[in-house]
């Protein structure tokens, strides 16, 4: 099995290393779990974006609110980029 047949999963090992799935079955339990986690990360990112936009639209928002919104937005962007890498690697050639 080559690296291209491995699916990058949207989570890391406890040691912080990427996790991969070796299966040709897109409907396997682990494949479905990875799909669900990816969908949850994207949905969470949409919620964080809406919150960040609300903070930015509020002229009275203080520094701590802006920093909190930016921190959550950066986390969500990291997650979204991970999902994009996962899907890029699992796309048919």
C-alpha atoms as an extended CHARMM CRD file, in Angstrom:
* protein
*
        93  EXT
         1         1  UNK       CA              0.0000000000        0.0000000000        0.0000000000  PROA      1               0.0000000000
         2         2  UNK       CA              1.3880000000        3.4080000000       -0.9570000000  PROA      2               0.0000000000
         3         3  UNK       CA              1.0950000000        6.6840000000        0.9430000000  PROA      3               0.0000000000
         4         4  UNK       CA             -1.4320000000        7.8750000000       -1.6430000000  PROA      4               0.0000000000
         5         5  UNK       CA             -3.8200000000        5.0880000000       -0.6290000000  PROA      5               0.0000000000
         6         6  UNK       CA             -3.7740000000        6.2180000000        3.0030000000  PROA      6               0.0000000000
         7         7  UNK       CA             -6.4360000000        8.6380000000        4.1950000000  PROA      7               0.0000000000
         8         8  UNK       CA             -5.2550000000       11.4900000000        6.3980000000  PROA      8               0.0000000000
         9         9  UNK       CA             -7.6100000000       11.6830000000        9.3580000000  PROA      9               0.0000000000
        10        10  UNK       CA             -8.8010000000       14.9780000000       10.8680000000  PROA      10              0.0000000000
        11        11  UNK       CA             -7.1290000000       14.3060000000       14.2230000000  PROA      11              0.0000000000
        12        12  UNK       CA             -3.6520000000       13.6290000000       15.5400000000  PROA      12              0.0000000000
        13        13  UNK       CA             -2.3070000000       10.8410000000       17.6900000000  PROA      13              0.0000000000
        14        14  UNK       CA             -1.8730000000       11.5480000000       21.4170000000  PROA      14              0.0000000000
        15        15  UNK       CA              1.7650000000       12.2950000000       20.5450000000  PROA      15              0.0000000000
        16        16  UNK       CA              0.6970000000       14.9640000000       18.0400000000  PROA      16              0.0000000000
        17        17  UNK       CA              1.5360000000       12.9780000000       14.8980000000  PROA      17              0.0000000000
        18        18  UNK       CA             -0.8830000000       12.7360000000       11.9510000000  PROA      18              0.0000000000
        19        19  UNK       CA             -3.1500000000        9.6950000000       11.8610000000  PROA      19              0.0000000000
        20        20  UNK       CA             -3.8650000000        7.7850000000        8.6700000000  PROA      20              0.0000000000
        21        21  UNK       CA             -6.4910000000        5.2300000000        7.7220000000  PROA      21              0.0000000000
        22        22  UNK       CA             -5.6830000000        2.3360000000        5.4430000000  PROA      22              0.0000000000
        23        23  UNK       CA             -8.9030000000        1.1710000000        3.7900000000  PROA      23              0.0000000000
        24        24  UNK       CA            -10.5170000000        1.1290000000        0.3790000000  PROA      24              0.0000000000
        25        25  UNK       CA            -13.9690000000        1.0990000000        1.9950000000  PROA      25              0.0000000000
        26        26  UNK       CA            -15.3600000000        4.6310000000        2.0800000000  PROA      26              0.0000000000
        27        27  UNK       CA            -18.2590000000        3.2960000000        4.1630000000  PROA      27              0.0000000000
        28        28  UNK       CA            -16.1330000000        1.6950000000        6.8750000000  PROA      28              0.0000000000
        29        29  UNK       CA            -16.8040000000        2.7040000000       10.4640000000  PROA      29              0.0000000000
        30        30  UNK       CA            -13.5880000000        4.7380000000       10.6690000000  PROA      30              0.0000000000
        31        31  UNK       CA            -14.2220000000        6.4130000000        7.2960000000  PROA      31              0.0000000000
        32        32  UNK       CA            -17.6950000000        7.4590000000        8.4340000000  PROA      32              0.0000000000
        33        33  UNK       CA            -16.2880000000        8.7120000000       11.7420000000  PROA      33              0.0000000000
        34        34  UNK       CA            -13.6740000000       10.7790000000        9.9030000000  PROA      34              0.0000000000
        35        35  UNK       CA            -16.4040000000       12.2000000000        7.6360000000  PROA      35              0.0000000000
        36        36  UNK       CA            -18.4890000000       13.1250000000       10.6950000000  PROA      36              0.0000000000
        37        37  UNK       CA            -15.5520000000       14.7970000000       12.4590000000  PROA      37              0.0000000000
        38        38  UNK       CA            -14.6900000000       16.7710000000        9.3150000000  PROA      38              0.0000000000
        39        39  UNK       CA            -18.3180000000       17.9370000000        9.0190000000  PROA      39              0.0000000000
        40        40  UNK       CA            -18.3660000000       18.9490000000       12.7010000000  PROA      40              0.0000000000
        41        41  UNK       CA            -15.1400000000       20.9310000000       12.3160000000  PROA      41              0.0000000000
        42        42  UNK       CA            -16.5220000000       22.8040000000        9.3120000000  PROA      42              0.0000000000
        43        43  UNK       CA            -19.8370000000       23.4910000000       11.0730000000  PROA      43              0.0000000000
        44        44  UNK       CA            -18.0160000000       24.6910000000       14.1780000000  PROA      44              0.0000000000
        45        45  UNK       CA            -15.9300000000       27.0060000000       12.0040000000  PROA      45              0.0000000000
        46        46  UNK       CA            -19.1010000000       28.5820000000       10.6150000000  PROA      46              0.0000000000
        47        47  UNK       CA            -20.3410000000       29.2720000000       14.1560000000  PROA      47              0.0000000000
        48        48  UNK       CA            -16.9820000000       30.7520000000       15.1760000000  PROA      48              0.0000000000
        49        49  UNK       CA            -16.9360000000       32.9440000000       12.0570000000  PROA      49              0.0000000000
        50        50  UNK       CA            -20.3930000000       34.3080000000       12.8540000000  PROA      50              0.0000000000
        51        51  UNK       CA            -19.2800000000       35.0910000000       16.4000000000  PROA      51              0.0000000000
        52        52  UNK       CA            -16.0810000000       36.7720000000       15.2230000000  PROA      52              0.0000000000
        53        53  UNK       CA            -18.0060000000       38.8810000000       12.7260000000  PROA      53              0.0000000000
        54        54  UNK       CA            -20.3870000000       39.9590000000       15.4980000000  PROA      54              0.0000000000
        55        55  UNK       CA            -17.4730000000       40.9880000000       17.7220000000  PROA      55              0.0000000000
        56        56  UNK       CA            -15.8480000000       42.9160000000       14.8820000000  PROA      56              0.0000000000
        57        57  UNK       CA            -19.1350000000       44.6930000000       14.1360000000  PROA      57              0.0000000000
        58        58  UNK       CA            -19.4650000000       45.7830000000       17.7680000000  PROA      58              0.0000000000
        59        59  UNK       CA            -17.5880000000       49.0590000000       18.1880000000  PROA      59              0.0000000000
        60        60  UNK       CA            -17.7980000000       48.6300000000       21.9570000000  PROA      60              0.0000000000
        61        61  UNK       CA            -16.1120000000       45.2140000000       21.9590000000  PROA      61              0.0000000000
        62        62  UNK       CA            -13.0980000000       45.2760000000       24.2040000000  PROA      62              0.0000000000
        63        63  UNK       CA             -9.6460000000       43.8930000000       23.6450000000  PROA      63              0.0000000000
        64        64  UNK       CA            -10.3840000000       40.6400000000       25.4780000000  PROA      64              0.0000000000
        65        65  UNK       CA            -13.4470000000       39.9630000000       23.2840000000  PROA      65              0.0000000000
        66        66  UNK       CA            -11.4450000000       40.6310000000       20.1220000000  PROA      66              0.0000000000
        67        67  UNK       CA             -8.5440000000       38.4600000000       21.3150000000  PROA      67              0.0000000000
        68        68  UNK       CA            -10.9550000000       35.6420000000       22.2160000000  PROA      68              0.0000000000
        69        69  UNK       CA            -12.6490000000       35.8730000000       18.8150000000  PROA      69              0.0000000000
        70        70  UNK       CA             -9.2980000000       35.9090000000       17.0180000000  PROA      70              0.0000000000
        71        71  UNK       CA             -8.0110000000       32.9400000000       19.0160000000  PROA      71              0.0000000000
        72        72  UNK       CA            -11.1210000000       30.8720000000       18.2230000000  PROA      72              0.0000000000
        73        73  UNK       CA            -10.9740000000       31.9820000000       14.5760000000  PROA      73              0.0000000000
        74        74  UNK       CA             -7.3320000000       30.8870000000       14.2920000000  PROA      74              0.0000000000
        75        75  UNK       CA             -8.2360000000       27.4860000000       15.7920000000  PROA      75              0.0000000000
        76        76  UNK       CA            -11.1020000000       27.1120000000       13.3420000000  PROA      76              0.0000000000
        77        77  UNK       CA             -8.9210000000       28.1030000000       10.4020000000  PROA      77              0.0000000000
        78        78  UNK       CA             -6.3460000000       25.4970000000       11.4470000000  PROA      78              0.0000000000
        79        79  UNK       CA             -9.1270000000       22.8900000000       11.5940000000  PROA      79              0.0000000000
        80        80  UNK       CA            -10.5250000000       23.9450000000        8.2120000000  PROA      80              0.0000000000
        81        81  UNK       CA             -7.0970000000       23.7000000000        6.6070000000  PROA      81              0.0000000000
        82        82  UNK       CA             -6.6810000000       20.2320000000        8.1190000000  PROA      82              0.0000000000
        83        83  UNK       CA            -10.0460000000       19.1770000000        6.6440000000  PROA      83              0.0000000000
        84        84  UNK       CA             -8.9730000000       20.5780000000        3.2610000000  PROA      84              0.0000000000
        85        85  UNK       CA             -5.7300000000       18.5620000000        3.4140000000  PROA      85              0.0000000000
        86        86  UNK       CA             -7.6910000000       15.4510000000        4.4150000000  PROA      86              0.0000000000
        87        87  UNK       CA            -10.1030000000       15.8240000000        1.5360000000  PROA      87              0.0000000000
        88        88  UNK       CA             -7.3510000000       16.6940000000       -0.9300000000  PROA      88              0.0000000000
        89        89  UNK       CA             -5.4840000000       13.5060000000       -0.0720000000  PROA      89              0.0000000000
        90        90  UNK       CA             -8.6220000000       11.3640000000       -0.3270000000  PROA      90              0.0000000000
        91        91  UNK       CA             -9.8230000000       12.8440000000       -3.6400000000  PROA      91              0.0000000000
        92        92  UNK       CA             -9.5970000000       10.4940000000       -6.6240000000  PROA      92              0.0000000000
        93        93  UNK       CA             -6.6400000000       11.1700000000       -8.9060000000  PROA      93              0.0000000000
